[in-house]
Amino acid sequence: MTTPKNGNTAVEVTAPVATSVASTDRAVDKPPSKSVEDSEPKPTQTAEEEITQAIQVLSTLATLKLKTQESKDQSLTVLRKIESLFKLEEPISPEDLEELKTGFKTLNKFALAVNQYYETKTKAEDAKKVLDGILGSFKSSVK
């Protein structure tokens, strides 16, 4: 430390020593460069794959519709019996209770099938659009 002529004490300042940081420890300011594979666009679905997928979705919708139709009548009977549970003045027999217990299984299958039907129906509407787009010219002869 030296004292200049004005009487103030001067402080020497030294610059910090630069240290080397390994490339794995260093923060990355920019994203890593893309490889040749990453820069190529991802292949889109081919028309054949789109058609196959559309047909598959429509087939699933048809199966679900059949499932709901087959269990609909039994399920409606169970639903009517359930309604009677909420009316205290309507008697229920032990046989009715047993029918209800077995009917709950049918009702469960029916409700699940109806739910799946509506979920699949949304997808099937898109599938139908795909087929309409491809087979549009044949659509007028189908009616």
Secondary structure as the mmCIF struct_conf table of DSSP 4:
data_model
#
loop_
_struct_conf.conf_type_id
_struct_conf.id
_struct_conf.beg_label_comp_id
_struct_conf.beg_label_asym_id
_struct_conf.beg_label_seq_id
_struct_conf.end_label_comp_id
_struct_conf.end_label_asym_id
_struct_conf.end_label_seq_id
TURN_TY1_P TURN_TY1_P1 LYS A 5 ASN A 6
BEND BEND1 GLY A 7 GLY A 7
HELX_LH_PP_P HELX_LH_PP_P1 ASN A 8 ALA A 10
HELX_LH_PP_P HELX_LH_PP_P2 ALA A 15 ALA A 18
TURN_TY1_P TURN_TY1_P2 SER A 23 ASP A 25
BEND BEND2 ARG A 26 ARG A 26
HELX_LH_PP_P HELX_LH_PP_P3 ALA A 27 VAL A 28
BEND BEND3 ASP A 29 LYS A 30
HELX_LH_PP_P HELX_LH_PP_P4 PRO A 31 SER A 35
HELX_RH_AL_P HELX_RH_AL_P1 VAL A 36 SER A 39
BEND BEND4 GLU A 40 GLU A 40
HELX_LH_PP_P HELX_LH_PP_P5 PRO A 41 THR A 46
HELX_RH_AL_P HELX_RH_AL_P2 ALA A 47 LEU A 85
TURN_TY1_P TURN_TY1_P3 PHE A 86 PHE A 86
TURN_TY1_P TURN_TY1_P4 LEU A 88 GLU A 89
BEND BEND5 GLU A 90 GLU A 90
HELX_RH_AL_P HELX_RH_AL_P3 PRO A 94 VAL A 142
#
